[in-house]
Amino acid sequence: MVRGRTTYACLSQLHGVPMNHLHRLFAHMAWADDRALKSLHDSRSSVAGAMAIYSHVLGAEHTWLTRITGAKAAMAVWPTLTLEECARVGRENVEAFERIIADATAEQLHGGITYRNSAGDEFTSSLEDILLHVALHGAYHRAQVALMLRSAGETPATTDYIFFTRGAPAATQPPR
């Protein structure tokens, strides 16, 4: 137990994630980020909160890239970005993650990366777990963006993984 929580083994210690799954997850992430950005761009209402959350998705991706590579961060975890800056940062993040995944060996995926979180606490996580976290973190926050857009009367783009894989949207809730 760590701080009252169960500590689970690194996913790779349990059974590992095949590289093609990481490629697919990050292809989905890039596609979903683009669709979320387009929804924000096409919205007719003020969606400052949704922009803040989406900017955080990109800032967090960037932060994890710097933790993986050891580079100095060029932006905060919660940056304030314009739509144009979001498009640029999103492209840069995707290209960097694609290179990392393409070049990573099984040993590197299982190896530990030591970093400090935004509170200054030090942790060590496997590259594989970090990559899975980045993909899941983005999905979580893209859902928040969609909810904010929907609450403002907009129709956000579908970003479900199954839609990405089959090219057809998931079922929607009927109007009430």
C-alpha positions in Angstrom: 0.0 0.0 0.0 1.2 3.5 -0.8 -0.6 6.5 0.7 -3.7 4.3 1.4 -3.9 2.9 -2.1 -3.1 -0.4 -3.6 0.1 -0.3 -5.7 -0.4 -2.1 -8.9 2.4 -3.6 -11.1 3.4 -1.8 -14.2 1.2 -3.0 -17.0 4.2 -4.4 -18.8 5.0 -6.5 -15.8 1.6 -8.1 -16.1 1.4 -8.8 -19.8 2.7 -5.9 -21.8 1.1 -3.9 -24.5 1.9 -4.8 -28.1 3.5 -2.0 -30.0 0.7 -2.0 -32.6 -1.7 -1.2 -29.8 0.4 1.9 -28.9 0.5 2.9 -32.5 -3.3 2.6 -32.8 -3.9 4.4 -29.5 -1.7 7.4 -30.6 -3.2 7.4 -34.1 -6.6 7.7 -32.3 -5.3 10.4 -30.0 -4.2 12.5 -33.0 -7.5 11.9 -34.8 -9.5 12.7 -31.7 -7.5 15.8 -30.8 -8.0 17.1 -34.4 -11.8 16.5 -34.1 -12.0 18.2 -30.7 -10.1 21.2 -32.1 -12.4 21.4 -35.1 -15.4 21.3 -32.8 -13.9 24.2 -30.8 -13.1 26.1 -34.1 -16.7 25.6 -35.5 -18.5 26.5 -32.3 -20.7 29.6 -32.4 -20.7 30.2 -28.7 -18.0 31.3 -26.2 -16.4 28.2 -24.9 -13.5 29.5 -22.8 -13.7 26.7 -20.3 -13.6 24.1 -23.1 -10.6 25.9 -24.6 -8.8 25.8 -21.2 -9.4 22.1 -20.9 -8.3 21.4 -24.5 -5.2 23.5 -24.0 -4.5 21.5 -20.9 -4.7 18.2 -22.9 -2.0 19.6 -25.2 0.1 21.1 -22.4 0.0 17.8 -20.5 1.1 15.9 -23.7 4.0 18.4 -24.0 4.9 18.0 -20.4 5.0 14.2 -20.6 7.2 14.5 -23.8 9.7 16.6 -21.8 9.7 14.1 -19.0 10.3 11.3 -21.5 13.0 13.1 -23.4 14.6 15.1 -20.6 14.0 18.3 -22.6 13.1 21.6 -20.9 9.3 22.3 -21.0 8.3 25.2 -23.4 4.9 25.6 -21.8 2.9 25.0 -18.6 0.7 22.0 -18.0 -2.2 24.4 -18.0 -1.3 26.8 -20.8 -3.5 29.4 -22.4 -3.5 28.7 -26.1 -5.3 30.1 -29.1 -6.9 27.8 -31.7 -3.9 28.3 -34.0 -1.5 27.5 -31.2 -3.5 24.4 -30.3 -3.2 23.2 -33.9 0.6 23.8 -33.9 1.3 22.2 -30.5 -1.0 19.3 -31.4 1.0 18.6 -34.5 4.3 18.9 -32.7 3.1 16.5 -29.9 1.9 13.9 -32.4 5.1 13.9 -34.3 7.2 13.6 -31.2 5.1 10.7 -29.8 5.1 8.9 -33.1 9.0 9.1 -33.1 9.1 7.8 -29.5 6.8 4.9 -30.2 8.5 4.0 -33.5 12.0 4.0 -31.9 11.1 2.4 -28.6 12.4 -1.1 -27.8 10.7 -3.5 -25.5 13.4 -2.8 -23.0 12.8 1.0 -23.2 9.1 0.5 -22.8 9.6 -1.4 -19.6 12.3 0.8 -18.3 11.7 3.5 -15.7 11.6 7.2 -16.3 12.1 9.3 -13.3 10.4 12.7 -13.2 8.8 15.3 -10.9 5.1 16.1 -11.1 3.8 19.6 -11.0 3.7 19.5 -7.2 7.5 18.6 -7.2 7.1 15.0 -6.1 9.4 12.5 -7.7 8.1 9.4 -9.3 9.4 6.7 -11.6 7.1 5.1 -14.2 7.7 2.9 -17.2 7.6 4.5 -20.6 4.7 2.1 -21.5 2.6 3.3 -18.5 3.4 6.9 -19.3 2.2 6.5 -22.9 -1.0 4.7 -21.8 -1.6 7.5 -19.3 -1.2 10.2 -22.0 -3.7 8.5 -24.3 -6.2 7.9 -21.5 -5.8 11.4 -20.0 -6.6 13.0 -23.4 -9.7 10.9 -23.8 -10.9 11.9 -20.3 -10.5 15.6 -21.0 -11.8 15.5 -24.6 -15.0 14.1 -23.0 -15.1 17.2 -20.7 -14.7 19.4 -23.8 -17.5 17.7 -25.6 -19.8 18.0 -22.5 -19.0 21.8 -22.2 -19.7 22.3 -25.9 -23.0 20.3 -25.7 -24.0 22.3 -22.6 -23.5 25.5 -24.7 -25.8 24.2 -27.4 -23.1 23.0 -29.7 -22.8 19.5 -31.3 -19.3 18.3 -30.5 -17.5 15.8 -32.8 -17.6 12.2 -31.9 -14.1 11.0 -30.6 -14.9 7.5 -29.5 -12.2 5.0 -30.3 -14.8 2.6 -31.9 -15.8 5.4 -34.3 -12.2 5.9 -35.2 -11.7 2.2 -35.9 -14.9 1.5 -37.8 -15.6 5.0 -39.3 -19.1 5.1 -38.1 -20.3 6.9 -35.0 -21.4 5.2 -31.8 -25.1 5.2 -31.0 -26.3 8.5 -29.5 -28.8 9.1 -26.8 -32.2 9.9 -28.2 -33.6 13.4 -27.6 -35.7 13.8 -24.4 
